[in-house]
């Protein structure tokens, strides 16, 4: 099954798609942070104060930004002085995080979060898994 996934989703396509999703996530979280998008539809609908939202959204921006740079490094788009073992470890962290995030989205209080972000986190987990399984750094 893994071989089928590796053949079905070419590495370069997986990199590009995950970069696009990461950029969209960054834009989304910036819009939440500046309160264009209400924070009631993120983090499972469990944030109750602006201060709490700011902490969570800044953390999310850092996490999404890190993913962007690591995927760009693995995809050969930028040169970062990171050992490939660290890159792989970080990518595995994201695979696991996306899986748990998918589960969290399924149980979110906000229906919009469940409907939109559950499929996005499943796709992100699959793409990240595809990228981490690439044998060679390009």
C-alpha positions in Angstrom: 0.0 0.0 0.0 2.8 2.4 0.8 4.4 1.8 -2.6 1.0 2.7 -4.2 0.9 5.9 -2.3 4.5 6.8 -3.3 3.6 6.2 -7.0 0.2 7.8 -6.8 1.4 11.1 -5.3 4.7 12.3 -6.9 7.1 13.8 -4.4 7.3 17.2 -6.1 3.5 17.4 -6.3 3.2 16.6 -2.6 5.8 19.3 -1.8 3.9 21.9 -3.8 0.5 21.0 -2.4 1.7 21.0 1.2 3.4 24.4 0.6 0.2 25.8 -0.8 -1.8 24.4 2.2 0.8 25.8 4.6 0.6 29.2 3.1 -3.2 29.2 3.2 -3.0 28.1 6.8 -0.6 31.0 7.6 -3.0 33.5 5.9 -6.0 32.0 7.8 -4.3 32.3 11.2 -3.2 35.8 10.5 -6.8 36.7 9.7 -7.9 35.1 13.0 -5.1 37.0 14.8 -6.3 40.3 13.4 -9.9 39.3 14.1 -11.1 39.4 10.5 -12.1 35.7 11.1 -13.8 35.1 14.4 -11.7 33.0 16.8 -14.9 31.1 17.9 -14.4 28.8 14.8 -10.8 27.7 15.6 -9.2 25.5 18.3 -12.3 23.4 18.7 -14.4 26.5 19.6 -12.9 26.4 23.1 -11.1 29.7 23.2 -12.9 32.3 25.3 -10.6 35.4 25.5 -8.7 37.5 23.0 -5.5 37.0 25.0 -5.9 33.2 24.8 -6.6 33.4 21.1 -3.4 35.5 20.6 -1.2 32.9 22.3 -2.7 30.1 20.4 -2.6 31.9 17.0 1.0 33.0 17.5 1.9 29.4 18.3 0.1 28.2 15.2 1.9 30.7 13.0 5.2 29.5 14.3 4.2 25.8 13.8 3.0 26.4 10.3 6.0 28.6 9.4 8.3 25.8 10.6 6.5 23.3 8.4 6.8 25.6 5.5 10.6 25.9 5.9 11.1 22.1 6.5 9.1 21.1 3.5 11.0 23.7 1.4 14.3 22.2 2.6 13.2 18.6 2.0 11.9 19.6 -1.5 15.2 21.2 -2.3 13.7 24.7 -2.7 15.9 26.3 0.0 19.2 25.5 1.6 19.0 25.3 5.4 21.8 24.0 7.6 19.7 21.2 9.1 20.8 17.6 9.3 18.5 15.4 7.2 17.8 13.3 10.4 16.4 16.4 12.1 14.3 17.3 9.0 12.9 13.7 9.0 12.1 13.9 12.7 10.3 17.2 12.3 8.3 15.9 9.4 7.3 12.8 11.4 6.2 15.1 14.2 3.9 16.8 11.6 2.5 13.6 10.3 1.5 12.6 13.9 0.3 16.1 14.7 -1.9 16.2 11.6 -3.4 12.8 12.5 -4.3 14.1 16.1 -5.5 17.4 14.7 -7.9 15.5 12.4 -9.3 13.7 15.4 -9.6 17.0 17.3 -11.4 18.6 14.3 -13.9 15.7 14.2 -14.9 16.6 17.8 -14.8 20.4 17.4 -17.7 22.4 18.8 -17.9 24.5 15.6 -19.4 22.6 12.7 -17.5 24.7 10.2 -14.2 23.6 11.7 -15.2 20.0 11.4 -16.4 20.3 7.9 -13.6 22.3 6.4 -10.5 21.5 8.5 -11.0 17.7 9.0 -10.4 17.0 5.2 -7.6 19.5 5.1 -5.7 17.9 8.0 -6.2 14.4 6.5 -4.8 15.6 3.2 -2.0 17.3 5.0 -1.1 14.2 7.0 -1.0 12.1 3.7 1.1 14.7 1.9 3.5 15.1 4.8 3.8 11.3 5.0 4.5 11.1 1.3 7.2 13.8 1.7 8.9 12.2 4.7 9.0 8.8 2.9 11.0 10.2 0.0 14.4 8.5 0.2 16.6 11.3 -1.2 16.8 14.9 -0.3 16.6 16.8 -3.6 
